[in-house]
Amino acid sequence: MKPNLWIGLAVFIGYMAVVFAMWTVFDIDYEAVQDTQQSALEGILIPVAVGAAYLVIVTSLLGWWGPALRERTRNVPRWLVIVPIIFTIGGLMSFAGADFGALEMTHVLTIGAGVLLVGFSEELVSRGILLTGARGSVGEVLSWFITCLMFGLLHIINIAFGAPASSTAFQILAAFLAGSTFYLTRRVTGSLVAAMLMHALWDWGSLVNKAVGGEATVASISGLGATIGQVAMYLSLILMLVAFRYNLDGTRKSKQKAETSA
């Protein structure tokens, strides 16, 4: 099916509806979703697995697997890989600094399996399906903005399950910034897979630290990792100015205009 923004938005809203329905069935408390193995199973692993199945079916029916998972080519300067590298270092530090001894290994692995599905599903629906649809209707700058905005708004349903509105507002902003990091990662690597894995790693460290209940100060390894990850997010927002100077085939827009004028 020919990519279209409205199709992408419909699939995105459908994914939100699936997760909302599953959380309603399990009567999830969002603030405690990582606290026990059972809550992680019911609040992360099972709902997102159902959402992932929905996305696999829809993507197959649309015939969008190719453009959803891959760029035609790496289409921005390769030095921009510094952004995903910094973000990954932050994610690794956040994960490595968690007090794993405070949790059962089955609990940690349940969260891990859940976030792998989260990375797959949220990236596929945001920077896969929605980006593909947006590119079929609008320009690249607006496509980036729409995907980041919707990725942020994906988290608004958390309020219905006990998350405070103030912290959710911050989460929406953080998700928008993270969306820029994952978008840039897709363009510099040529694949959505790297963004999926980075997303999963970040969430794994974050949720394990929340489950332990410790304060992640900047002086701690986890806290420093979180700060480094945030630096990568802000840096990615600035470097969008570089990315948008390049077309999706890797040519510079200024060169293309000059050749057209000549």
N, C-alpha and C positions, 0 to 999 in steps of 0.2 A: 504494500500500500504506500502511496506517495506520502512522504513525511509532511506533517502539518502541525502547527502549534496547538490547535484545539484537541487533536488526538493525543498529543503528549500530555496536555493538561488533564484530559479525561482519565488517562491511565494513571497519572500521578495521584489524582483525587481518589481514584479507585483503590490505590495502594493504601492511602490514608484511611479509607473506610474499612479495609480489611483489618488493619492493625487496631483501629478503634473497636471494631466488633469483637475481635479476639480478646482485647483487654477488658471489654465489658463482660464477656463470658467468664473470664477468670477473676473478675472483680479486683483488678490490679491497683495497688498503691504505688504510684510511680516513684515516690521518694524512697521506697524500700525494695525496689525491683531487683537490686543486686545483693541484698542483705543475706539471703540464704540460697542454698542450691535449688530448693523448690520454687522460690520466688523468681530466680533467674530462669528456671525452666519454663514457668508459666508466663512470665512477663517479657522474656527476651526470645528464648530459643524457639518455642512452639509458635507464637504469633508471627515472628519474622520468617520462620520456615514456611508458614502458610502464605505469607506475603510474597516470599521468593517464588513459590510455586505459581502463584497468580502472575507474577512478572514473566516467568519463563514461558508460560502458556501464551500470554498476550504478545510478547516479543516475537514468538514463533509465528503466531497468526498474522502479525503485521509484516513479518519478513524483514525486520529491522536489526537483526543480530550484527551484521557487518558494520553499519554506521554507528550502532550503539556502543560497540566495544572497541572500535579502532578509528583512528584518523587515517586519511589517505596517505599521509606521510608525516614525519615529525616536522612541524611547520613553524617552529619558533627557534631562535638561537639556542644551541645546546648548553650554553653557559647558564641558562635559566634553570637547569637541573639543580642548581644550588638551593632552590626553594624546597623541592621535595626532600633533598638530602638533609637540610636543617630540620624540617618538620619530622622526618623519620628519626633523627637523633633525639629530638625532644620526646617522641613517642617511646623510644627504647629506654630512655632514662626514666620516664614516668613509670613504665612497666617494671623495669629492673629495680626501682626504688621501693616497690610495694612490699609490704610485710606478708609474704606468702605463708609464713609459718603460722599466721593467725587464722588461716582458712584451711578447710579440707581440700585436698587436691581435686576431688571430684567437683567441688564447688567452683574452683578456679577454671577447670576444664569446661564446665557447663557454661560459664560466662564466656570462655574462649570460643566455644562452638557457636554461641549466640552472636557474638560480635563479628565472627566471620560471615555469618548470614546477614548481619546488619550492613557490613561493608559491601557485600555483594548487592544486596537489595537496594540500599539507599543510593549507592553510586549508579546502579543500573537505571533506577527510576529517575534520578536527577540528571546526572551527566552522561547518561546513556539514552534512554527513551525520550525524556523531555528535551534534551539538547538536540537530538536528531529531529524531533518535531519542530522545534523553534527555528533551527537552521533552514527548514523547508518553507518558512513563512517570513522571517525577519532577518536582519543583519546579525553579524557575530557579536557586536557589543551588546545589543539587546538580548541576544540568546544567552550570553554569559550572565547578564543581570537577572533575567527571568529565572534561570536555573538556580542561581544563588539565593534569590528571594524566596522561591518556592521551597528550597532546601531548608531555609530558615523557618518558614511557616509550617513545614512538616512537623515541627516540634510544638506547635501551638496546642495540639490535642492533649499534651501532657497536663495542661491545666485542669481538664475534665477528670483527671485521675489523681489529683492531690498535689500537683506541683504548684508552688506559689507563683502568682502572676509576675512578680518582680524578677525572680530568678529565671522564669521562662523567657521574659523579654531579653535578658542578657544572653540566654542560650540561643535565641533566634539570631541575635547580632553575631555571636560567636560562630554560629553555623554558616551565616552568610560569608564571613571571613574565611572559614575553613573551606567553603565551597569554591572560593577563588583559588585556594591552594590546590584543591583536587582538579579543578578545571585546568590550571596551568600545568599540573602534572600530566594530565591526559595529553595536552598538546605537545609537551616537550618529550614525552616518551613514546607518543603515538598510540598508546593503549590505555584502556580504562582499568586494566588489571592492577597496575601499580597503585592507583588511587584507591581501589577496593582494599588492598592489603594495608596501605597506610591508614585508612579510615578504621579498619578493624583493630590494628595495633593501638591506635590512639584510644579508642573506646575501651579496649581490654585493660590498659593501664589505669584509665580513669575510673572504671567501674570496680576494679579490684581494690583500688585505694579507697573508694567510697565504702565498699563492703567492710574493709578493715576499720574504717571510722577514724583514721588518724588525720591530723591537720597537715596538709601538704604545704609547708612553708617554703619560701624561696631558698632557704638554707638547706633543705632536704633534697635528695637526689630527685625524687618525684616532683617536688615543687619547682626545682630548677628546670626539669624536663618540660613541665607544663609552660613555664615562662619562655623557653626556647621555641616551643611549638607555637606560642602566640606571636613571637617575633616573626616566624616564618609566615604566619597568616597575614600580618600587616605588610610584610615585605612583598607577598604575592599580590596584594591589592595595588601597591605602588608599581610593580612590574607588569601589571596589566597594560600600562602605557606602552611598554615595549612589545608585548604580545600582539596588541591590536594593530601594530604597524605591519603585520604579516598576514597574508591571505592563507587560506587553508591548504593551498598547494605549496606553501613555503616561500612564495615570491613576496618581495617587499612592495607595499602599496605605492610608495613614492616612485619606485622604478617602473611599476606598471603604468602609472599615470604619465611618466616621462616618455615611455615608449609609445603610448597611445597618442600623445601630443605630437611626437615626431612623425 
